[in-house]
Amino acid sequence: MKIVIISTAYPLRGGIAHYVSLLYHHLSERHDVSVITFTRQYPKILFPGKSQDEVSDQTSELPSVQVIDTLNPFTWRKAGRISASMSPDLIIFKYWMPFFAPAFGVTARVAKKKSGCKVLFICDNVLPHERTPVDKALTSWLFKAGDCFIVQSKSVEKDLLSVVSLPKYKLVPHPVYEIFGAPVDKTEARNKLGIRQDEHVALFFGYIRKYKGLHILLDAAKEVLKKIGFKLIVAGEFYENEEGYRKQIQELSLQENVKVVNDYIPNNEVTKYFSAADVVVLPYIDATQSGIVQIAYNFNKPVITTNVGGLAEVVDDGKTGLVVSPNSSDELASAIISFFTENLALKFSEAVSEKKKLYSWDNMVNAIEELAGADR
């Protein structure tokens, strides 16, 4: 098949760009694949991070054509014409929020009219975490241009069925992020981060917004420290006011026990954070799924998370990690204490090593081919 992927992608940065890089390389083993991405993804006023560009090593590089400016409708039609000129059998859109619905919707309709191709949406979300009254209408309009869909959790499947009547779709779990390489020695990783070898270490990773529940984890950390020694690494850019979290750390007297790295972690630095940790903690208040779980699994790290969205679908409570109620610092603290006092790291890591085989990119490629009706 000739396939065009339209999404954020290199030279833009972030988890979705990493996902697209892996998807591109795995699809390219069987198909002719091109990528179209943004010249401007977000206006600066809507982007709380420091930069939208990838600045790390070459692991996420791929050939792409930068066309779409989300604020310029003329570029949406141009992207559709360029896509059609490639004579694609299939266009894949990576979709995660309604802000992109106008650009993607126009591009898809122009490309379909001119080339007769099929359109597939891979949905990280159908409806966003932080919703507005127009989200469902925008998404519904966009999805009318789609022929088929892939969702990656049951919660997203439910949202899809609420927006599209009788969609042609498959539920395929989010594949493991292989882009960050293999683990490094824990001793070496901790030395690089200035962390003692004898400490219990948990990692909160990724950009920080309220729905990710860092404030709850900080409250839990105070309770954990009443029982055991404990170090929390917070690694990721603050997409909201950092001072509120700094104040909470100070008020809870956690300055010596919480290491904050307020920055986007480039690809070649990710491995040391996961390799240094014993467990990854995702105290989300709201979620559909999280790519952070799939990064953790790449490094054979167990996960403590909350029972929201599809997180409990990929973290097996008592096997590959622990699942607690959202918005409960007490439950979260108890789970962290149990993880360390019961020495669950090795047992859970071995289970993670087995389970991550279920989250292969071959499964995703096979699903795309089946939905598109393609011959390999």
PyMOL commands that set and color helices and strands:
alter all, ss='L'
color gray80, all
select helices_A, chain A and resi 15-27+44-46+73-85+98-115+135-143+154-163+186-193+210-212+214-224+242-251+267-276+291-298+311-314+329-341+345-358+361-372
alter helices_A, ss='H'
color red, helices_A
select strands_A, chain A and resi 2-6+32-40+65-69+90-95+118-123+148-151+169-171+201-205+231-235+258-261+279-282+303-306+321-324
alter strands_A, ss='S'
color yellow, strands_A
deselect
rebuild
show_as cartoon
